[in-house]
């Protein structure tokens, strides 16, 4: 009896897609540390022994207003576990203290009541006020002057005026901010639209240092840190996750010391050397919740961009159940030029400034380097073509065709978890 050919399981939506493994292909996955056996205890211990600041119980006082920043619904943050640990410590030291959970949406849409229930749980909703940050609601913002390299800083007033501020997030490599978590949970997470537009302008995004895993001298990350420093958290807590979205590390303390430590751990787990450029790279957007829309799926493409050769092929599996999405300006900017070169020219032109242009700028850059095909259920073929991508309804067949097109000895690489693993060219 002939053995079945080997396959690779690609993260997709809430499940996975199995595709044939091409002979000699590289499969690059995160080198995760073991999941914590008792994450609740690890969270509690971190809050009681943070880096560089007093424990939470020593910082909170009766009558205080506490603001807690959490990730929005596109991120896999384990919010209930983190919030339960925080509330346990807060309520032990200051029972009945007012706690507002701020969903750090940046410029994303606010989460619905149903989504918030799934994200936070009924007990958190019953204990805390929960507010979706709205970057476009100027009445909810406070100006703090100028930060960094000319960034006009407006932040959520509930955050600025809180007696005790706490950020919570998770850290993984980020395609232009270097790493997620940490200061991003202040800005852009809780920033006004004008702040976000400058932080994400074409010059900053176009810098070669605005990329995965780079913090020092990254113009985006540098100014994100400058913004956070003007209304810093009194305590910051980030986690690292494995591919099953289980907690592997908890890091807590002063914002910048905490984040530096978390970035070290994330770099070791997620960044992998590849010996030479690849002809074909198969990637994902790490499944739900990150692959909910095409806007987010650019991250998986950007991971592949790191190692695909000029003129190579990138094939992306991302469910895009939320479409482009319909909200925001991503679709508008995508349709503002006939081809990727035209998009880059437009976005770089003097005076052009539209929300979500940064994602289009990166997508256009990728399309200028490689052919990109998208397998998804949430967008029809015409919508995929309108986004300057090539649709495919047969991912396995398209992979085989790409390999054949590049000829004998084609070098193939799979990123089954998408941007959870960031490849880079060795040397």
C-alpha positions as CSV (number, residue, x, y, z in Angstrom):
1,X,0.0,0.0,0.0
2,X,1.4,3.4,-1.0
3,X,1.9,5.8,1.8
4,X,0.1,9.1,1.6
5,X,2.2,12.1,0.6
6,X,3.3,14.3,3.5
7,X,1.3,17.5,4.1
8,X,1.6,20.8,5.9
9,X,-1.2,22.1,8.1
10,X,-1.8,25.8,7.5
11,X,-3.5,28.0,10.1
12,X,-6.8,29.2,8.6
13,X,-9.7,30.8,10.4
14,X,-10.6,28.7,13.5
15,X,-9.1,25.6,11.9
16,X,-6.5,24.6,9.4
17,X,-6.0,23.6,5.7
18,X,-3.7,20.7,4.8
19,X,-1.7,21.0,1.6
20,X,0.9,18.8,0.1
21,X,4.5,19.3,1.2
22,X,6.7,20.0,-1.8
23,X,9.9,17.9,-1.9
24,X,12.8,19.6,-0.2
25,X,10.7,22.5,1.1
26,X,11.5,24.3,4.3
27,X,8.8,24.4,6.9
28,X,9.4,27.3,9.4
29,X,7.4,27.4,12.6
30,X,7.9,29.2,15.9
31,X,10.3,27.7,18.4
32,X,7.9,28.1,21.2
33,X,8.8,27.7,24.8
34,X,6.6,25.4,26.8
35,X,3.1,26.7,27.7
36,X,2.8,27.6,31.4
37,X,1.3,24.9,33.5
38,X,-0.4,27.4,35.8
39,X,-0.8,30.7,34.0
40,X,-3.1,32.2,36.7
41,X,-0.3,31.8,39.3
42,X,2.3,33.2,36.9
43,X,0.1,36.2,36.2
44,X,-0.4,36.8,40.0
45,X,3.3,36.4,40.8
46,X,4.2,38.8,38.0
47,X,1.9,41.5,39.4
48,X,3.3,41.0,42.9
49,X,7.0,41.2,41.7
50,X,7.2,43.5,38.7
51,X,10.3,44.9,37.1
52,X,11.2,48.4,38.4
53,X,7.9,49.5,39.9
54,X,6.0,48.6,43.1
55,X,3.6,45.6,43.1
56,X,0.0,46.4,41.9
57,X,-1.4,46.0,45.4
58,X,1.0,48.8,46.6
59,X,0.0,51.1,43.8
60,X,-3.8,50.9,43.9
61,X,-5.8,52.8,46.6
62,X,-9.5,53.0,47.5
63,X,-11.3,55.6,45.5
64,X,-8.9,55.5,42.6
65,X,-10.0,55.3,38.9
66,X,-8.0,52.5,37.2
67,X,-7.7,52.4,33.4
68,X,-6.7,49.2,31.8
69,X,-5.7,49.0,28.1
70,X,-6.5,45.7,26.3
71,X,-6.1,44.6,22.7
72,X,-9.0,44.7,20.3
73,X,-10.7,41.7,18.7
74,X,-8.2,41.2,15.9
75,X,-5.6,40.1,18.5
76,X,-5.2,36.8,20.3
77,X,-4.6,38.3,23.7
78,X,-5.9,36.0,26.6
79,X,-7.8,38.9,28.1
80,X,-10.0,37.0,30.6
81,X,-7.0,35.4,32.3
82,X,-5.1,38.7,32.4
83,X,-8.0,40.8,33.6
84,X,-9.0,38.2,36.3
85,X,-5.5,38.4,37.7
86,X,-5.5,42.2,37.7
87,X,-9.0,42.5,39.2
88,X,-8.1,40.0,42.0
89,X,-5.1,42.2,43.0
90,X,-7.1,45.4,42.7
91,X,-10.0,44.2,44.7
92,X,-7.8,42.8,47.4
93,X,-6.2,46.2,48.0
94,X,-9.1,48.5,47.0
95,X,-12.5,46.8,46.9
96,X,-15.0,48.5,44.7
97,X,-12.3,50.6,43.0
98,X,-13.6,52.0,39.6
99,X,-12.0,50.1,36.8
100,X,-12.5,51.0,33.1
101,X,-11.3,48.6,30.4
102,X,-10.2,50.6,27.3
103,X,-10.2,48.5,24.1
104,X,-7.2,49.8,22.3
105,X,-8.6,49.9,18.8
106,X,-6.3,52.4,17.2
107,X,-8.1,53.2,14.0
108,X,-9.9,49.8,13.9
109,X,-13.7,49.6,14.4
110,X,-15.0,49.2,17.9
111,X,-15.9,45.7,19.0
112,X,-19.6,44.7,19.2
113,X,-21.3,43.7,22.4
114,X,-21.2,40.1,21.3
115,X,-17.5,40.3,20.5
116,X,-16.8,42.0,23.9
117,X,-18.6,39.2,25.7
118,X,-16.4,36.7,23.8
119,X,-13.3,38.7,24.4
120,X,-13.7,39.6,28.0
121,X,-16.3,37.3,29.6
122,X,-19.5,38.2,31.5
123,X,-17.8,38.6,34.9
124,X,-15.5,41.3,33.6
125,X,-18.4,43.1,31.8
126,X,-20.3,43.0,35.1
127,X,-17.3,44.3,37.2
128,X,-15.9,47.0,34.9
129,X,-16.9,49.7,32.5
130,X,-15.8,48.8,29.0
131,X,-15.1,51.4,26.4
132,X,-14.1,51.0,22.8
133,X,-11.5,53.7,22.0
134,X,-12.6,55.9,19.0
135,X,-9.7,57.6,17.4
136,X,-12.1,59.9,15.4
137,X,-14.1,61.1,18.4
138,X,-12.3,64.3,19.3
139,X,-14.5,64.9,22.3
140,X,-13.0,61.8,23.9
141,X,-9.4,62.9,23.4
142,X,-6.9,65.1,25.3
143,X,-4.0,66.9,23.7
144,X,-0.6,66.4,25.2
145,X,1.3,68.6,22.8
146,X,4.0,67.1,20.6
147,X,5.9,63.9,21.0
148,X,9.0,62.6,19.3
149,X,9.7,63.8,15.8
150,X,6.8,66.2,15.4
151,X,4.0,63.8,16.4
152,X,0.8,65.7,17.6
153,X,-0.2,63.7,20.5
154,X,-3.9,63.2,21.4
155,X,-4.8,60.3,23.7
156,X,-8.0,58.9,25.2
157,X,-9.1,61.2,28.0
158,X,-10.1,58.3,30.2
159,X,-6.6,57.0,30.0
160,X,-4.9,60.4,30.6
161,X,-7.1,61.3,33.6
162,X,-7.0,57.9,35.3
163,X,-5.3,57.7,38.7
164,X,-3.7,54.4,37.8
165,X,-2.9,53.3,34.3
166,X,-2.2,49.7,33.3
167,X,-1.3,48.4,29.8
168,X,-1.9,44.7,28.9
169,X,-1.0,43.1,25.7
170,X,1.1,40.4,24.0
171,X,4.4,40.6,22.3
172,X,5.3,39.2,18.8
173,X,7.3,40.7,15.9
174,X,5.4,43.5,14.1
175,X,5.9,44.2,10.5
176,X,6.7,47.9,10.8
177,X,6.7,48.7,14.6
178,X,9.3,46.0,15.4
179,X,7.3,44.3,18.1
180,X,3.7,44.5,19.3
181,X,2.6,45.1,22.9
182,X,4.2,47.5,25.3
183,X,4.0,51.1,24.2
184,X,1.7,50.3,21.3
185,X,-1.1,49.8,23.9
186,X,-0.9,53.5,24.5
187,X,-0.2,54.8,21.0
188,X,-1.5,54.0,18.5
189,X,-3.9,51.9,20.6
190,X,-5.5,54.8,22.5
191,X,-4.4,57.7,20.2
192,X,-6.4,60.1,18.1
193,X,-6.5,59.8,14.3
194,X,-4.1,62.7,13.7
195,X,-1.5,61.0,16.0
196,X,-1.9,57.7,14.2
197,X,-1.6,59.3,10.8
198,X,1.8,60.9,11.6
199,X,3.1,57.7,13.3
200,X,2.2,55.8,10.2
201,X,3.1,58.3,7.5
202,X,4.7,57.3,4.3
203,X,8.2,58.4,5.3
204,X,8.2,56.4,8.5
205,X,6.6,53.3,7.0
206,X,9.0,53.5,4.0
207,X,12.1,53.4,6.2
208,X,14.0,50.1,5.9
209,X,14.3,50.1,9.7
210,X,10.5,50.1,10.1
211,X,10.3,46.3,10.0
212,X,10.0,43.1,11.9
213,X,12.1,42.8,15.1
214,X,13.8,46.2,14.8
215,X,13.3,48.5,17.8
216,X,16.4,50.7,17.9
217,X,16.5,53.4,15.2
218,X,13.1,52.3,14.0
219,X,11.3,55.6,13.3
220,X,7.9,54.2,14.0
221,X,8.8,52.4,17.2
222,X,10.9,55.4,18.4
223,X,8.0,57.8,18.2
224,X,5.5,55.3,19.6
225,X,7.8,55.1,22.7
226,X,7.9,58.9,22.8
227,X,4.1,59.1,22.7
228,X,3.7,56.5,25.5
229,X,6.3,58.4,27.7
230,X,4.0,61.4,27.9
231,X,1.2,59.4,29.5
232,X,2.9,56.2,30.6
233,X,1.3,53.3,32.4
234,X,2.1,52.9,36.1
235,X,2.3,49.2,35.4
236,X,2.6,47.3,32.1
237,X,2.0,43.6,31.6
238,X,2.6,41.6,28.4
239,X,2.4,37.9,27.7
240,X,4.0,35.7,25.0
241,X,1.9,33.0,23.3
242,X,2.6,29.7,21.6
243,X,1.0,28.7,18.3
244,X,-2.0,27.3,20.2
245,X,-2.4,30.8,21.8
246,X,-1.4,29.5,25.2
247,X,0.7,31.7,27.5
248,X,4.4,30.8,27.6
249,X,5.8,33.9,29.4
250,X,4.4,36.7,31.6
251,X,6.5,39.9,31.9
252,X,5.4,42.8,34.1
253,X,6.8,46.0,35.3
254,X,7.9,49.5,34.1
255,X,6.8,49.9,30.5
256,X,10.1,50.1,28.7
257,X,12.1,47.6,30.9
258,X,9.2,45.1,30.7
259,X,8.9,45.5,26.9
260,X,12.6,45.1,26.3
261,X,12.6,41.8,28.1
262,X,9.5,40.6,26.3
263,X,11.0,41.5,22.9
264,X,14.1,39.5,23.7
265,X,11.9,36.4,24.4
266,X,9.8,37.0,21.3
267,X,12.8,37.4,19.1
268,X,14.2,34.1,20.2
269,X,11.0,32.3,19.7
270,X,9.7,33.8,16.4
271,X,12.7,34.8,14.2
272,X,14.3,32.2,12.0
273,X,17.2,32.3,9.6
274,X,16.7,31.1,6.0
275,X,19.9,30.2,4.0
276,X,18.9,31.7,0.6
277,X,16.0,33.5,-1.1
278,X,13.0,31.4,-1.9
279,X,11.2,31.0,-5.3
280,X,7.8,30.1,-3.6
281,X,6.7,31.1,-0.1
282,X,3.4,29.7,1.2
283,X,2.1,31.7,4.2
284,X,-0.9,32.4,6.4
285,X,-2.1,35.1,8.7
286,X,-1.9,32.7,11.7
287,X,-5.7,31.9,11.7
288,X,-8.4,33.5,13.8
289,X,-8.5,36.2,15.0
290,X,-5.7,37.8,12.9
291,X,-6.9,36.5,9.5
292,X,-10.4,38.1,9.9
293,X,-9.8,40.5,7.0
294,X,-7.5,41.4,4.2
295,X,-6.1,44.5,5.9
296,X,-4.7,42.3,8.6
297,X,-3.6,39.6,6.1
298,X,-0.9,41.9,4.8
299,X,1.1,40.9,7.8
300,X,1.4,37.3,6.6
301,X,2.4,38.5,3.2
302,X,5.0,40.8,4.8
303,X,6.5,37.8,6.6
304,X,6.9,36.0,3.3
305,X,8.4,39.1,1.7
306,X,11.4,38.8,3.9
307,X,12.6,35.7,2.1
308,X,10.9,35.5,-1.3
309,X,13.2,36.4,-4.2
310,X,12.4,39.2,-6.6
311,X,10.0,37.8,-9.2
312,X,9.1,34.9,-6.9
313,X,5.6,33.7,-5.8
314,X,3.8,34.2,-2.5
315,X,0.6,32.2,-1.8
316,X,-1.5,33.3,1.2
317,X,-4.2,31.4,3.0
318,X,-6.3,33.9,5.1
319,X,-10.0,33.4,5.7
320,X,-11.0,37.1,5.6
321,X,-14.4,36.4,7.1
322,X,-14.8,40.2,7.7
323,X,-13.9,41.0,4.1
324,X,-11.5,43.8,3.3
325,X,-13.1,45.0,5.8
326,X,-16.0,47.3,4.9
327,X,-15.1,49.8,7.6
328,X,-12.0,52.1,7.4
329,X,-10.3,53.5,4.3
330,X,-8.4,50.4,3.2
331,X,-10.7,49.7,0.2
332,X,-10.7,53.3,-0.8
333,X,-6.9,53.6,-0.9
334,X,-6.6,50.2,-2.7
335,X,-8.8,51.5,-5.5
336,X,-7.1,54.9,-5.8
337,X,-4.6,53.7,-8.5
338,X,-4.5,51.1,-11.2
339,X,-1.5,49.2,-10.1
340,X,0.9,48.8,-7.1
341,X,3.5,51.3,-8.6
342,X,0.7,53.8,-8.9
343,X,-0.3,53.2,-5.3
344,X,3.2,53.8,-4.0
345,X,3.5,57.0,-6.1
346,X,0.2,58.3,-4.8
347,X,0.9,57.5,-1.1
348,X,4.3,59.1,-1.3
349,X,3.0,62.2,-2.9
350,X,3.0,65.5,-1.0
351,X,-0.1,66.1,0.9
352,X,-1.6,62.6,0.6
353,X,-2.8,61.4,4.0
354,X,-5.6,58.9,4.3
355,X,-6.2,56.4,7.2
356,X,-5.0,52.8,6.4
357,X,-2.6,54.0,3.7
358,X,0.2,52.3,5.6
359,X,-1.2,48.9,5.0
360,X,-1.7,49.6,1.2
361,X,1.8,51.0,1.1
362,X,3.3,47.8,2.4
363,X,1.0,45.6,0.2
364,X,2.1,47.6,-2.9
365,X,5.7,47.2,-1.9
366,X,5.3,43.4,-1.6
367,X,3.4,43.3,-5.0
368,X,6.3,45.1,-6.6
369,X,8.6,42.3,-5.5
370,X,6.5,39.1,-6.0
371,X,3.3,37.7,-7.5
372,X,0.8,37.2,-4.7
373,X,-2.1,34.7,-4.8
374,X,-4.8,34.7,-2.1
375,X,-7.0,31.8,-1.0
376,X,-9.9,33.0,1.2
377,X,-13.6,32.3,1.8
378,X,-14.6,35.8,2.8
379,X,-13.9,37.7,-0.5
380,X,-15.0,36.9,-4.0
381,X,-12.6,36.7,-6.9
382,X,-13.5,40.1,-8.2
383,X,-12.8,41.7,-4.8
384,X,-9.5,40.0,-4.6
385,X,-8.5,41.2,-8.1
386,X,-9.6,44.7,-7.1
387,X,-7.1,44.5,-4.3
388,X,-4.4,43.9,-6.9
389,X,-4.0,40.2,-5.9
390,X,-4.6,37.0,-7.8
391,X,-7.4,34.8,-6.4
392,X,-7.1,31.1,-6.1
393,X,-9.8,28.5,-5.2
394,X,-7.4,25.6,-5.3
395,X,-4.5,26.4,-3.0
396,X,-2.7,23.1,-3.4
397,X,-3.0,23.3,-7.1
398,X,-1.7,26.8,-7.2
399,X,1.3,25.9,-5.1
400,X,2.2,23.1,-7.4
401,X,1.8,25.3,-10.5
402,X,4.0,28.0,-8.9
403,X,6.7,25.4,-8.2
404,X,6.5,24.1,-11.8
405,X,6.6,27.6,-13.2
406,X,9.9,28.4,-11.3
407,X,11.4,25.2,-12.8
408,X,13.6,22.4,-11.5
409,X,15.2,23.0,-8.2
410,X,12.6,25.7,-7.2
411,X,13.2,26.6,-3.6
412,X,10.0,26.4,-1.5
413,X,9.2,27.6,2.0
414,X,6.1,27.2,4.1
415,X,5.1,29.6,7.0
416,X,2.2,27.6,8.5
417,X,1.7,30.1,11.3
418,X,2.3,33.2,9.1
419,X,3.6,36.2,11.1
420,X,4.1,34.2,14.2
421,X,7.3,33.1,12.6
422,X,9.4,35.8,10.9
423,X,12.1,34.4,8.5
424,X,15.1,36.4,7.5
425,X,18.0,35.7,5.1
426,X,21.1,34.5,6.9
427,X,24.1,36.6,6.5
